Amino acid sequence: MAILGQLLVGLSRAMILFIVAAGLSLVLGVLRVPNVFHGSLYMIGAFVAWTVAEAMGGSPARLWVALAAAPIVTAAVGLAVERTLLCRLYHREHLMLILFTFGVMLVLNDLVKLSWGPTYRSLVPPEGLQGAVSVLGVALPRYNLVLLGAGPLVAGGLWLLVHRTRIGKIARAAATDREMVAVLGIDVGRVFAVAFGVGCFLAGLGGALVAPTTSITLGMDHTLLIESFLIVIIGGLGNLWGALVGSLLFGVAHSVGLLIWPQFAIAFPYAITAGVLLVRPQGLLRSVW
Amino acid sequence: MHMRRLAVLVILGMVAVTMSRAGAGPSPRLDRNIKVGVVDTYSGPPAVFGNDALNGFRLALEEINREGVLGARIEFVTRDEKFSPEIGLSMARELVLQERVDLLVGTINSATALAISAFAREQRVPFIVWISKSEQITGAKGHRYVFSTSENTAMAGKALAHALSRRGYARFWIGAEDYEYGHAVTNSFWRFMKRAKPEVTLLGQTWWRTGEPDLVPYLTQILQARPDAAFFGTGGAGMANLLRTMKVIGFAERVPSAIHTAIDVTVLRPLGTAAPEGVWGTTDYLFYYPESPDNREFVRRFQAAYRDPPGFPAFHGYITAHFIAEAYRRARSLDRERFIEALEGLRIRTPVGEVEMRACDHQAVLPLFFGRTRRDPQFPFLMAGNLVTIPGREAMPTCEDIQRARAQGR
């Protein structure tokens, strides 16, 4: 019983990790860009959600409006960077792309500091989502039910986008062979822009979703960026379902590790990551690279 | 008759004048202003604390400079160490070697404070630490040139152990952020808890990374272990996360919890009503307690100048300025060694009562306030109730403890 309850608690974190890592993985798969400022967009998503919720005062819809607005803002920020600068660099080697996105990360983080200042912010969830419910003998915050619902919704939405839409199919094709797609007369640049926009949208959505559960603060992007990269790597580069498997493994290892050996729980997810990479260096699922 | 009376009065008057300058001769005047170099964090999240301390310091200097110190003024320059010991150290070096400051003051970052402390010792420049809470500063790594006007992890741990040892809890759980402060405060708590009540047992401990966003699994796990009480070691944004999660899952209702600074205004104000009620905590400054005229007056003037009520860093900044001014008045010169001797054992009047700079370890003997978080309809954030004052002498490690720690540190 205790283990099941603890699993459920770990799953809510896994859902956030999945949403953010899926965005990172999409960009890695389609554009072949390791986007280092993905974490900054997650942080911006959280801050924007806070600002929107504050602006709406006591309105009961404030959380939902914030959850809708924040990812749109981060997608816009991401697209602005992609259309003005990043789109000129696609032919460069990976090291250059990492350096470029790293530079953008520093700029964005300073902009966050200028816009929101150094203090941390708190977003209080609406009345009905405060407090906790007892599930399987564990106190599960009510708001975590939103997270547990959001994960499958995003996964389903992504599946539809990638497998059921024209742009998704082209994106998959471009991921495999971008030259062949271009030869067929398809505007690869536009496909890349859409994929990048969706990736940034997911980063912002993750940030907005996490906002009511934690301190919204400068530096909240660091751990998440590292964890998302690890998840993408153990899942298989560019594979969305790999991101899902990786996040579940990561989140669950963490919360169950706490039950088994609380003093060293910090190390559990990383030990699992190392174990996976020893056994399957290419990742659990097929990498599109 | 008349003449004799007058003569007696004149003699008495002369005696009074001489007495007032007891053993001093004419008061010397300084030929230049006193220059203080402030190194602290003024960018990034910890800047909130750095700025609060500086505001308190500035407010005190306005009062001090109105009457002057030995005919001179106290000036200061600030440097932003950006929460980095390397930057902080080079800033301190620049302030001492180029700006030629008379003494250094800072910083929120314990690692920076220790780095500057080592430099201050080598350069023989006084350095007063005003925010960072590492007990090493005036403990194991203390020396002639370093002072602290901040409470520290040893005092916090001892005060909380002292208060909790009387409450009948036998089985404890310790949860903390895996960084210097988290380790220092929990070590100190457990050491003094064991000393105060040898029969207590540690059921288990949990450590999480700084910046860990989701503390729910950590706390649900502790709930399942059912300890009698929990002690947490965390600060800054991590503290906000912990308190928020405790409130959401109703942790403090089920496991009595104690955290240093949990009742602090700088912690509770940003959380609003997201903070849990019933958490035990300590702090060395509250703007609403003690309700003494001195504290009220300090708060009134601080709010007139900066709108918000002062936090604990502002209090530290304020008393630091007064310690500096009084020490120069006593030293009667700009000589660094005489300044240090004057500061040792110096007692000044502060908003929380008289505070002494203990001579044996250069640690300000600050009282700690122990209480429990509670809603107060007058304020949009939680306040502390059931407040008791733990005198500084009781909260501090003894001079023998300090000597032992320093001997081991060498």
Contacts between the chains, C-beta under 8 A, distances in Angstrom:
chain1	res1	chain2	res2	distance
A	2	B	224	5.4
A	5	B	220	7.0
A	6	B	217	6.4
A	6	B	220	6.3
A	6	B	221	6.7
A	6	B	224	7.8
A	9	B	216	5.2
A	9	B	217	4.7
A	9	B	220	5.4
A	10	B	217	5.6
A	12	B	214	7.4
A	12	B	216	7.2
A	13	B	213	7.9
A	13	B	214	4.6
A	13	B	216	7.8
A	13	B	217	7.3
A	16	B	214	7.8
A	113	B	43	7.3
A	113	B	44	7.3
A	118	B	43	6.8
A	118	B	44	5.4
A	118	B	45	4.8
A	118	B	46	7.5
A	118	B	47	4.5
A	118	B	48	6.2
A	119	B	45	6.9
A	119	B	48	5.3
A	119	B	270	6.4
A	120	B	45	6.4
A	120	B	237	4.7
A	120	B	240	5.9
A	120	B	270	6.4
A	121	B	270	7.6
A	122	B	240	6.9
A	122	B	244	6.7
A	122	B	270	6.5
A	122	B	271	5.9
A	122	B	272	6.6
A	122	B	274	5.3
A	124	B	272	7.1
A	124	B	273	7.2
A	124	B	274	5.5
A	130	B	248	7.1
A	131	B	248	6.5
A	131	B	250	7.2
A	132	B	248	5.8
A	132	B	249	4.5
A	132	B	250	6.2
A	137	B	224	7.7
A	138	B	220	4.9
A	138	B	223	7.8
A	138	B	224	7.5
A	139	B	220	6.0
A	139	B	223	6.7
A	139	B	249	3.9
A	139	B	250	6.3
A	139	B	251	7.9
A	140	B	216	7.7
A	140	B	220	8.0
A	140	B	249	7.9
A	141	B	216	6.2
A	141	B	245	7.8
A	141	B	248	4.5
A	141	B	249	6.1
A	143	B	248	7.6
A	144	B	216	7.0
A	210	B	213	6.3
A	213	B	213	7.3
A	213	B	214	6.7
A	213	B	216	7.9
A	213	B	244	7.8
A	213	B	245	7.9
A	214	B	213	4.4
A	214	B	214	6.9
A	214	B	241	5.5
A	214	B	244	7.4
A	215	B	237	4.2
A	215	B	238	7.8
A	215	B	240	4.4
A	215	B	241	5.1
A	215	B	244	7.4
A	217	B	45	5.7
A	217	B	237	4.5
A	218	B	44	6.2
A	218	B	45	5.6
A	219	B	44	7.8
A	219	B	45	6.8
A	219	B	211	6.1
A	219	B	237	7.7
A	220	B	211	6.8
A	220	B	213	6.6
A	220	B	237	8.0
A	222	B	211	6.3
A	223	B	209	6.8
A	223	B	211	5.2
A	223	B	212	7.3
A	223	B	213	7.0
A	224	B	213	7.3
A	254	B	217	6.6
A	255	B	217	3.8
A	255	B	221	7.9
A	258	B	206	7.0
A	258	B	217	5.3
A	258	B	218	6.2
A	258	B	221	4.4
A	259	B	221	5.7
A	259	B	224	7.5
A	262	B	204	5.7
A	262	B	205	6.9
A	262	B	206	4.3
A	262	B	218	7.8
A	262	B	221	5.9
A	262	B	222	7.9
A	263	B	204	7.2
A	263	B	205	5.5
A	263	B	206	6.8
A	263	B	207	6.3
A	264	B	207	7.9
A	265	B	206	6.8
A	265	B	207	7.6
A	265	B	208	7.5
A	265	B	218	7.5
A	266	B	178	6.4
A	266	B	207	6.2
A	266	B	208	6.4
A	266	B	209	5.7
